[in-house]
């Protein structure tokens, strides 16, 4: 800002600035003779936002963070995230040019791996049998990489606070949870098209067995449930170490838990349980106490589980994946080349179609509902080995940081581990984190982690 003021003071004498501004206002308002007033207002508002984003590009970044859960399934649409990533990227460049900020170090320990992975995704996207959807998937993965480096830049230049990012994630997730609960309780606000017999309260005699699953602004209740679960687990380490007003966070956790419950996603509940077990195992130095707590937890959960599994009506509502996985494995065994190298992103509609049961053809659902199988079909065993190696590198770095880092870095490393655990658990029975926009969320978190981990920034203006 000082550079801008200096330039203006050199170009415009201070005593004439007011007169020049009045002249600009007069010229602009005189356009009403030629241009309808609504267009003038719209152009003025648009120009104001452009100037704001150029001077403060972090505001576009905050809008991206807030819009992380606004995900719809149609690949051909431009989403909020795409718009704010583009605005943020362009405005950062303009901001650097105008204000002459110098960033001497945005390198991370993940750079080489990111190059390898983006090359893999470009090949499998633009080389996909379904070229349009495949290339869009690759482009949006590239956007995730852009978000990674934008996050590193903002964190290292201290233009944003990590706590602010976390607060925005909490806010948007709470709003999603409230919306999901309201959707389920009212059977409205966009969930009327998917009602089922998953109502576990009904099987306990506390309501109806037929319910509509809340899904917030997601395309499916499972994606909504898993996302809220991921945020719940991600926040746990911060709650123990940095939160003074525990009652406020207790309220947050209650709202998030209600969101998970009313998603009626059994996979999300199981993921939450696994995450809690891992969390208590890590933070409890006395393993005897951990075993005692785990035993109490299991004494509550196991009888409930046995009750539900002993109910034939409830068993009929289950949706086992083994038959579906068998069809996809059969397809891969019949096409060894695609097993090894993959058919490219978003290609299942063409490749798996002959193997799909008739009811899936009617639904247009050709996904194996398993994250590993999904990637094997798209990028092959070779690609999966490369991509898994990337995430193993991330896990190893988080484990190292949890042992030797500062207090904040240790806490954030544990939060990252819990987040990745939720990704792995959700991937057993679903493919939620195959979505490119949820990948953007993951790379946002990775950007925060690697901005703080392993590299000491030299000079940041």
N, C-alpha and C positions, 0 to 999 in steps of 0.2 A: 504493500500500500504506500509506503514511503517513496518508493521508486516512481510510482504513478503520480503522486503529488509533486515530486520534484520535476518530472517531465512537464506536467501541466503548468507549473509555476514558471518554467522557462519559456513555454510557448505562449501562455496567456498571462498578461499582467494581472495581478491580484485585483486591482480596482475595476477591471473590465469584465471579470468573470461573471458577476451578477447580470450585467447588461447582456452578455453573450447568451447566458442561460435563458433570460427572458426572450431574447430573439428566437432561440430554438423552440421554446414553448409556443410562441406566437406562430412560427412557421408550421409547427406540427398541428396546432389546432386549426389553422387556416385550411388544412387539407380537408376539413369537413365539407367544404364546398364541392369537392370532387369525390370523396370517399365516404361511404356510410359510416356512421359513428360507431356501430358495433365492431366493424373491422379495425377502426382506429384504436378502440379500447383493447381489442384482442392483440393487436400488434404491440401496443404499449406494455401490456402484461407480459407478453412473450419476450419482448426485449428486456424487461426488468428481470425476468427469471434467467435469461441468458447472461446478463451482466452479473447477477448474483452467483450463478454457478461458476462463471469464469474466475471471479474473485475468491469464491469459497467453494471449490469443487468437492470438498468433503460433504457438503449438504446433499449432493447427488448420490454420494456413497451411502449416506445415512438412509436415503429413500430406497436405495437398493436393498439394504439390510432389512428395512421394514417390510419390503415386498417379497422377501424370500419365500413365504408360504403361499403366495398368490400364483398357484400353478394349475394350469389347465392342460389337457392331454394333446390338443391339436398342435402338431409340429409346424404347421404352415402359418400359424399366427405369430405376430410379434408380441412378446410379453413385456410386462413392466420391467422385468429384470434386464432384458435386452436394451431397452431404451435408456435406463439409468446407467448401465455399464458404458454404453456409447457416449452419453453426455459426460460422465465422469472422466473417461479416458481423454476425450477431446479437450475438456476444460482444464485438466491437469497440464496438458501440453501448452495450451494458451496461457495458463497461469505462469508456467515456467518461463515462457518467452517474454511475457509482459513484465513480470516481477523479477526476473533474472535470479530465481532460486537455483542453487546448485546442489545436486544430490550426488555424492561421491561414492555411495555404496548401497546398492539394493541387491547385492549378491546374497544367495543363501546356500545352505548345504544341500539343497534339493534341486539346484539348477540343472545339472546334467541329467538327472532322472526325468525332470519335466520335459527336456528336449526330446529324450527317447520316447516318452509316452505320447507327446503331441504328434511326433512323426508317425507312431503306430496308429493313432486315432485318425490322422489325416488320410493315411493309406487305406484304412478300413472304412472310412467314411466316404471319400470320393471314389474309392474302388468298389463300393458296395453294389450288389445286384439291384437294390432299390436305391438308385443314385440320389434322388431328391431328399428323401428322409434321412438317408445315411450321411449325406454331406451336411445337412442341417445339424445332425447330431455331432459331427466333428467340429463344426463351427461353434456350436454352443459349448463344447468342451474347451475349445480355444478361449472362449469368453471366461470360463472358469479359471484358466491360467492367467488371463488378464486381471481378474479379480484378485488372484493370489498376489501378484506383483503390485497392484494398486494398494492392497492392504499393507504389504511390506513398506511401500513408500510412505503411506500416511502414518503408520506407527513409528517409523524411524525418524520422520521429520517432525513428529509430535504435533501434527495437524489434527489428529484425533486421539481420543483416549480409548484404551481397550475397554475400560469400564462403561463408556458410552455405548460401544457396540453391544456389549452384553445387556445393558439396560434396554436397548431397542429390541434385541432378540426376545427379552422377557416380555416386553410390552406387546409385540406382535403375536407371540405365542399365547399370551393370556387372552388376547382378543379372539384368536382362533379357538381356544378352548371354550370360551363363553359362547361363541357362535355355534360350535359343535354341540354343546349341551342344549342350547335353545332349539337347534334343528331337530335333535333327537326327541326332546320332550314335546315339541309341537307338531312333529312330523311335517314340517314345512321348511321354507327358506332353501329349497333346492334339493331336499333329500327324499322327496316323495317317490322317486323312481327306484329306490333300493331299500325295500323293507324285507326283513327276514325273521327267522325263528331263533335268533341269537340272544334273546332277552333273558340273561341269567337271573335277573331279579324275579322274573315270572316263574322260573323253575324253582325258586325258593319260596314261592307263594306271595310275593310282594308286588306283583304287577302283571303286565301282559308278557307273554312269551314272544309275541310278534312285535318287533320294534323297527324303527328306522334309524340307521346308523348316522351319527353326526360326522361330517367331513370338512367343516370349515370352508375354506376356499380351494381345497384340493379336489383333484379329479375323482378320488376314491377314498372311502373311509379308512382303508388300510394305510395309505400314504399319510393321511392325517394323523392316525393313531401312532404310527412309528415316528413321525416327526416330533410330535409332542413328547413322546417317550425319550427321544434323543436329547431334547432340550432339558427335560427333567433330570436325566442322568448327568448331562453336561454341567448343570448348575450345582449339583450336590457338593463337590469339593469346595466351592466358593462359600457355600452356606456354612460349612464347619469352620473355615479359616478366616474369613474376611467380613462376614455379616454381623453387625452389632445388634440391629433390630430384628431379632429372630422371629418375632411374631409376624412381621411383614412378609418375610420369606415363607413362613409356615402357611400363610394365606395364599401366597403364590403357588406353593406346592399342592395345596388342596384344590385350587382351581385347575391346575394342570392334570392332577390325578382324576378329577371329575371328567375332564376332556378325554382322557384315555379310556375311562370306564364307558362313557357314552359314545365312543367310537365303535364299541362292541367288536373291537379287534382283539381276538384271543392271542394272536401273535405279538401284538404290542404289550399285552399284560405279561406274557412269558418273557419278553425282552426286558421289561421293567424288573421282573423278579431276578433274572440273571444278572442284570446290572447292579442291583442292590446287593446281591450276594458278593459279587466281585468287589464292590466299593467297601463293604464292611470288612471283607477279608484284608484289603490293603491297609485300611486306616487303623485296624485293631492290632496292636503289637502283641497282645496276649491272645494266642490262638485258642486257648481253652475258653475264654470268654466268647470268642467268635463262634466256636462250635456250640456253645450254650445258646447264643442268640439264634443261630441257624436252626437249632433243634426246636426252639419255641416257634420260629417262623414256619417250619415244616409241620409242626403239630396243628397249626391253624390251617395251612394251605392244603395238606394232603387229604384230610377228611372231606374238605370241600371238593377237591378234585375227584375223589372216589365217588362222592355223591352224584356229581354231574356225569361221570363216565358210566355210572350204573343206571342212568336214566335213558331209556331207549329213545324217547322223543328228542332229548338233547343230542344224543349220538347221531340222529338222523340229520341234524343241522350242521354237523361237521363236514368239512370239505377236504378230504385227504388228497394229497398231491401225487401219491406213488404211481397211479395209473397214468397221469399226465406226464410225469417224468419218464415213465417207460416208453411212451410214444416218442418223446424227444430223443431219448437215448437210441431208440430204434432208427430214427432218422439219421443220427450221427453215425451209427454203425454202417448204414447203407451208403454213406457219403464220406469216405475216409479223407478225401482232400479237404472238405469243409470242416471235418473234425480237427485236422491238423492246422489249417490256415484260416478257417472261418469264411463265412459268406459275406461279411461286411455288416455294418450297423443297419438295424431296422429292416433286415432282409427276410424275416421269418414269414411274412405274409405271402411271399413267393416260394420260399424253399420248403417250409414246413406244411404248407396247405394240404398236400395229398395225404399227410399222416394225421391231420387233425380230425378228431371225432366230429360228427355232424353238428352237435349242439355248439361246439366251439366255432365252427364255420359260420353258424348263424349269428353268434355273438361277435365275431371278428376278433376273438381273443386267441392269439397264437403264441403267447409268451409261456415259457415253462414254469413260471412262478418259482424260480430258484436263481439266485444271482450268478452263481458259478456256471450253471447250464446256459444261462442267457449269454454270458460273455464267451463261453466256448463256441456256441453257435455263430457268434458274430466275429470274433477275432481269433478263434481257433486255440488249440492247446499252446502253441508257440506264443501267441499274443497274451494269453492268460498268464503264462509263466512270467512274461515281462511285466505285466500290470500288477500281478501279485507281488513281485519283487519290489516294485515301487512302494506298495503299501507296507510290506515287511520292513523296508528301510524307515518309513515313518514310525512304525511301532517301535523299532529298536531305538530310534532317536528319542521318542517319548519316554521310554524306560530309562535311558541314560539320564535324561533331564530330570526325571522324578527322583533320581538318586543324588545328583551333584549340583543341581541348579539352585537359584535363589528360592525363597519361600513362594513368591508368586509363580515362578516358572515351574516349580514342583507341583503346585496346585493345578496350574493350567495343563501340565503334562498328564496328570491324572484325569482331568476333565476330557482331554483329547482321547485318552485310552477308553474311557466310558462311552464316548461318542462312537469310536470305532467298533467297540463291542456291540453297540446297538445296531450298527451297519451290518456286522457279521451275523448277528442273531436274526435280524429281519430278512437277510438274504437266504436263510435256510428254506423258508416257506413262501418267499415273495421276491419281488424285483424292484422294490421302491427306490433304492439308491442307484438304480440304473438310469433314473431320470436325470437329464443334464442339468436341470435347475437345482435339484438337490445336490448334485456334484458341485455346483457353484457355491452352495452353502458350505460343503465340506472344505473346499479350497479357500473360502473366506477364513475358516477356523485355522487351516494350515498356514495361511498367510500371517495370522497373528502369532502362531507358535514359532515359525521360522524367522520372523522379524526379530524375535527376542532370543532365539536359540543359536548358540554356536558362533555368531559373528558379532564383533563389536564395531558398530558404526564409527567411522573416522570423524567426519565433519558434516554436519547438516545445518544449512542456513535457515 
